[in-house]
Amino acid sequence: MSETPEFSRMIDLRQIVAAPITLTATPEERAALARRFDLVRVDRLAATLTLVAEGSTVTADGRLDAAWVQSCAVSGEDLAQSADEPIALRFVPARTDHAPDEEIDLTESELDEIEYTGTAFDLGEAVAQSLALAIDPFAAGPDAEAARAAAGIVNAEATGPFAALAGLKVKKD
């Protein structure tokens, strides 16, 4: 049995209305999401979405508004980040026409679909996953260059598989 996600907001198909829905994470939910996504903290997570049901398919369009602090990928310092971006989700009934281990081909329009079972789907978890996609795992802060230099990586602009080796060679000479 799976655990309830940190930011769960179940929406029943029979209760969808035309008015936009605003989801806002509580301090406890933000702390749990920070642990899940390996962040220092999540300061804000909210989304305002308009739901449109077409039979058992539901589209959710709106905006994601989030702020978080993560560790710089180079220096480890705290780095404040934020996202204010459009969000578009599509919830569809789970496929039942294939075996669990069977390989299936998806069309381009099916790639961004979120499957659900029964008559309800978790809009909060979809918003949390959208936050995860907004996080840059390689975000570098203002002290990143100094940290690179201190580590002996002198040519930070070099790219490719041998860039780090080139930096070590320069340090050795």
N, C-alpha and C positions, 0 to 999 in steps of 0.2 A: 504494500500500500504506500503510495507516495505522500509526501508531506504537502501541506498547504503552502503555496509560494508566499514570500515575504510581503508582497503588495497585491494581494488577491482581491479582485472586485468582480464577483460573478454577476453576469447580466443574463436574464432570462429572455428568450425570444418574445415571449408573450407580454413583456413589460416595456418593450421599446417604444419610445415616444419621439416626436419630432424635435423636441427641445434638446439643445446640446447638454452633454453630461461633463461635469468637471470632476476629475479624480485628483486628490491631493494626498500624498503620503504623510503619515504621522511621523513624529520623531523616532518612535520605535521601529517603524517600517524602514525609514531612511537608514537607521543604524544597521539593520539587518541586511539591507541592500549594499551598504558600504562593505560589510564583511563578505558578502557573496561576490562582489565585483572587485575585491581587493583595493578599495579606495580608503583614503584617510577618513573621509566622511562625505555624506550626501547632505547638502544644506537645503536643497529644494528639489522636489519632484512633483510636477503637476501636469495634467493634460486636459485639454478641453476638446471634446470630440462630438461630432454629430453622427448618430447611427441611422443607417437606412437598411431596412430589411426587405429583401426580395425573395420571398419564400423562406427557405432555411439558410440562405446566404445573407450575411450582414457585412456591410462596408462601414468603416469608421474612419472619418476624416476630421482633421483638426490640427492642433499644435501641441508639441511637447515643450515644456519649460522646465529646465533643470539646472542646478548648480551643484558642483562637487569639488572636493579637494583630493588630488591624487599625488602620488610620489613622482617626481621627475624621473624619467627612465634612465638618466645619466647620473645625476648628482644625488638623487634620493630626497631632495628638498620638497617641501609642500608646494603644490602648484594648483592655484585656483582655476577651474574650468567651468564653462557653462554651455548650454545649448538652448536655443529658441528656434525650433525648426518645425516644418510641417511633418505630419505623421499621417500615414494612410495604411489601414489594415483591412484585411478581408478574411472573415471567418466563414468556414464551410463545414458541413457535416463530414465526419471522419469517413474515409473510404472503407468499405466492407467487402469490396469485390476482389481482394487479393490476399494471399497468405502473408503472415507476418514477416517472413524472410524473403519473400518474393521481390525481385527487382522490378521497379515500375518506371516508366518514362513519364516525365512531367513536361507539359507545354510551358512556354514562357509565362503565360498568364497564371499558371498554377504555382509558380515558384514562390510567390509572396502570400500564399494562403496559409491560414492557421486553422487546423482541424479541431473540431470539438465533438463531443458525444452528448447525447441527450438533448435537452432544450436550452442549455445554458453554456456560455463560454466565459473565459476569464479575461476580461478587458484589462484589469490591473496588471496581470502577468505580461500581457502583450506590451503594455506601456513600459514595464520594467525591462523587457527585452529590447525595446527601442532605445532606452537609456544606455544599455550595454553597447549597442551599436554606435552610439554617439561618443563613447569614450575612446580617445586615442591612446592605445597602449604604449606608444612610443613618444608621448608628449615630453618635450624638453623645456626646462625653465631657463631663466636668464643666466644662471651659473653653470650651465651645461658645458660651455666651452672651457671654462676654467677647470672643471672636473676632468674633462677629456685630456687637457694639457697635463694635469697632475698625474694622470694615469699613463702618460707617455704616448697618447694618441695625438700626434702633432698635425696630421693632415686630415682634419675632420671632413673636408670637402671631398676627399677621395671616396669613390664608391666601388662596389664590386667585391668579389670574394677575397681579393688579396689586399684590400685597403688597410685592414688592421695590421697585416704583416709588413706593409710598406712603412707604416708608422713605427713599428718596432725596429725596423732596419735603420731608420733615420736616428732613432734614440741610441742604438748601439754604436753608430759611427760617431 
